[in-house]
Amino acid sequence: MEAQQEKEAQVGGEQERVPATRRRGRPRSFDRATALEKAVLAFWENGYEGTSVSDLTRVMGIGAPSLYAAFGDKQALFAEVVRDYGERYGSFGERALAEEPTARAAVERMLREAAAEYTAPGRPHGCLVIHAAANCTTPEVEESLRARRNENIAAFESRIRADVAAGELPADTDTGALARYVGALVQGMSQQARDGARREELEAVAEIALAVWPRR
C-alpha cells in the first residue's frame, strides 16, 4: 500500500519519488539564503548541465518538493543563482566601468580584480556565467548566458566610445574590436583560472594587455 501511495514529482526533466505521507506533512524549514548560496557554488563548480536536481537537493540539504516550492524548477533556480552570483561575486567589472575616470583605468582595475576574484581560495575558480555555459544544451539557458556576456561587451564598447569622444583615445580607434578584445581577455582569464593559473600569472596577462592599449 505504501508503494501505491508514492507519486512522481517531475520538474526540469528529472524525477524523484516522494512518499505521499511525507508530502502531506509540514515542509521542512530551511535557511533560503544559505541554500541559494550552496546552489551558486554547485552551478559554479559543475556548470548548468553538470548539476542535476539530485545534486542540488544534496548540497542544499533539502528535498526536491522544498526546492521546487522555494525556487521553482532547475532553470528558475539557475536564473536566481546567476543574479545572486552577479551581485555577490561578478559586479567588480561594472563598478570599475562606473567609477574609474577612463576606459583604460577601468579595464586595468577590472583585469586586476578578475585575477583576484577568479583565483580566490575557498570557492570555484573562474566565472560562473562563462563556465556554466560550457556544453549547455538548454537553449533558454544558453541564450540568457550569451546575452549577459554580450551585454558586458556592449558596456565596454560604450565606455571606449566615450573616451574616443573625449579625446582620451585616438579618433580612429576600432571601438568594437577593442571591446571584444577586453571580453576575450576576461573570458580567457576565467578559463585559465579554471585550469589552475595563479593570481600572479593572470596579473601578468593583464600587464601585457594594458601595454598594447591604444594611446593618443
MOPEQUI-V83657 format. One record per residue. N is the residue number from 1. RES is the residue in one small letter. PHI is phi in whole degrees, -180 to 180 (none if undefined). PSI is psi in whole degrees, 0 to 359 (none if undefined). Layout:
BEGIN
{{N | RES | PHI | PSI} {N | RES | PHI | PSI}}
END
This chain:
BEGIN
{{1 | m | none | 319} {2 | e | -62 | 321} {3 | a | -64 | 326} {4 | q | -70 | 338} {5 | q | -82 | 348} {6 | e | -75 | 142} {7 | k | -129 | 154} {8 | e | -93 | 133} {9 | a | -107 | 119} {10 | q | -121 | 120} {11 | v | -144 | 139} {12 | g | 65 | 25} {13 | g | 82 | 7} {14 | e | -125 | 152} {15 | q | -120 | 147} {16 | e | -142 | 130} {17 | r | -85 | 122} {18 | v | -121 | 121} {19 | p | -55 | 137} {20 | a | -61 | 323} {21 | t | -63 | 322} {22 | r | -69 | 322} {23 | r | -66 | 328} {24 | r | -77 | 342} {25 | g | -74 | 173} {26 | r | -68 | 129} {27 | p | -60 | 144} {28 | r | -68 | 133} {29 | s | -78 | 151} {30 | f | -156 | 163} {31 | d | -82 | 110} {32 | r | -64 | 318} {33 | a | -63 | 319} {34 | t | -66 | 318} {35 | a | -63 | 320} {36 | l | -65 | 318} {37 | e | -61 | 320} {38 | k | -66 | 325} {39 | a | -67 | 321} {40 | v | -57 | 312} {41 | l | -65 | 323} {42 | a | -67 | 311} {43 | f | -66 | 323} {44 | w | -63 | 318} {45 | e | -76 | 319} {46 | n | -111 | 353} {47 | g | 81 | 174} {48 | y | -70 | 307} {49 | e | -69 | 330} {50 | g | -80 | 359} {51 | t | -114 | 113} {52 | s | -91 | 168} {53 | v | -62 | 321} {54 | s | -65 | 324} {55 | d | -61 | 316} {56 | l | -66 | 315} {57 | t | -63 | 325} {58 | r | -67 | 310} {59 | v | -75 | 330} {60 | m | -82 | 344} {61 | g | 72 | 31} {62 | i | -135 | 162} {63 | g | -82 | 162} {64 | a | -57 | 317} {65 | p | -59 | 321} {66 | s | -67 | 321} {67 | l | -62 | 312} {68 | y | -64 | 320} {69 | a | -67 | 323} {70 | a | -87 | 327} {71 | f | -124 | 349} {72 | g | 87 | 201} {73 | d | -79 | 182} {74 | k | -59 | 318} {75 | q | -66 | 319} {76 | a | -66 | 319} {77 | l | -62 | 317} {78 | f | -63 | 321} {79 | a | -60 | 319} {80 | e | -69 | 323} {81 | v | -60 | 315} {82 | v | -63 | 318} {83 | r | -64 | 316} {84 | d | -66 | 318} {85 | y | -60 | 316} {86 | g | -60 | 321} {87 | e | -74 | 322} {88 | r | -85 | 318} {89 | y | -124 | 335} {90 | g | -105 | 10} {91 | s | -91 | 2} {92 | f | -64 | 325} {93 | g | -67 | 317} {94 | e | -62 | 318} {95 | r | -65 | 319} {96 | a | -62 | 316} {97 | l | -64 | 326} {98 | a | -80 | 330} {99 | e | -103 | 336} {100 | e | -85 | 150} {101 | p | -73 | 336} {102 | t | -135 | 164} {103 | a | -63 | 320} {104 | r | -62 | 315} {105 | a | -63 | 322} {106 | a | -66 | 317} {107 | v | -67 | 320} {108 | e | -59 | 312} {109 | r | -64 | 317} {110 | m | -63 | 317} {111 | l | -68 | 321} {112 | r | -67 | 319} {113 | e | -71 | 327} {114 | a | -62 | 318} {115 | a | -58 | 321} {116 | a | -76 | 314} {117 | e | -67 | 319} {118 | y | -73 | 345} {119 | t | -118 | 12} {120 | a | -61 | 136} {121 | p | -71 | 156} {122 | g | 85 | 7} {123 | r | -156 | 166} {124 | p | -59 | 150} {125 | h | -90 | 162} {126 | g | 81 | 194} {127 | c | -110 | 130} {128 | l | -61 | 317} {129 | v | -64 | 328} {130 | i | -80 | 312} {131 | h | -71 | 322} {132 | a | -65 | 340} {133 | a | -80 | 346} {134 | a | -62 | 128} {135 | n | 58 | 25} {136 | c | -76 | 128} {137 | t | -113 | 9} {138 | t | -98 | 108} {139 | p | -55 | 317} {140 | e | -65 | 320} {141 | v | -69 | 314} {142 | e | -57 | 316} {143 | e | -68 | 321} {144 | s | -66 | 321} {145 | l | -70 | 320} {146 | r | -61 | 318} {147 | a | -62 | 320} {148 | r | -64 | 317} {149 | r | -65 | 319} {150 | n | -68 | 327} {151 | e | -63 | 322} {152 | n | -64 | 316} {153 | i | -64 | 321} {154 | a | -63 | 322} {155 | a | -67 | 321} {156 | f | -61 | 313} {157 | e | -65 | 321} {158 | s | -60 | 318} {159 | r | -69 | 322} {160 | i | -66 | 317} {161 | r | -59 | 321} {162 | a | -63 | 323} {163 | d | -70 | 324} {164 | v | -63 | 315} {165 | a | -64 | 328} {166 | a | -86 | 357} {167 | g | 84 | 9} {168 | e | -78 | 338} {169 | l | -128 | 155} {170 | p | -57 | 147} {171 | a | -63 | 332} {172 | d | -92 | 15} {173 | t | -61 | 130} {174 | d | -80 | 93} {175 | t | -65 | 323} {176 | g | -67 | 316} {177 | a | -66 | 320} {178 | l | -66 | 322} {179 | a | -64 | 318} {180 | r | -69 | 329} {181 | y | -61 | 315} {182 | v | -63 | 316} {183 | g | -60 | 319} {184 | a | -65 | 323} {185 | l | -63 | 312} {186 | v | -62 | 314} {187 | q | -66 | 321} {188 | g | -66 | 320} {189 | m | -63 | 323} {190 | s | -62 | 313} {191 | q | -67 | 321} {192 | q | -61 | 321} {193 | a | -63 | 320} {194 | r | -62 | 328} {195 | d | -87 | 2} {196 | g | 107 | 5} {197 | a | -62 | 140} {198 | r | -85 | 163} {199 | r | -55 | 315} {200 | e | -62 | 324} {201 | e | -68 | 321} {202 | l | -72 | 326} {203 | e | -64 | 325} {204 | a | -65 | 324} {205 | v | -62 | 317} {206 | a | -61 | 320} {207 | e | -62 | 315} {208 | i | -64 | 318} {209 | a | -61 | 318} {210 | l | -72 | 334} {211 | a | -65 | 334} {212 | v | -102 | 10} {213 | w | -65 | 136} {214 | p | -61 | 146} {215 | r | -129 | 157} {216 | r | -66 | none}}
END
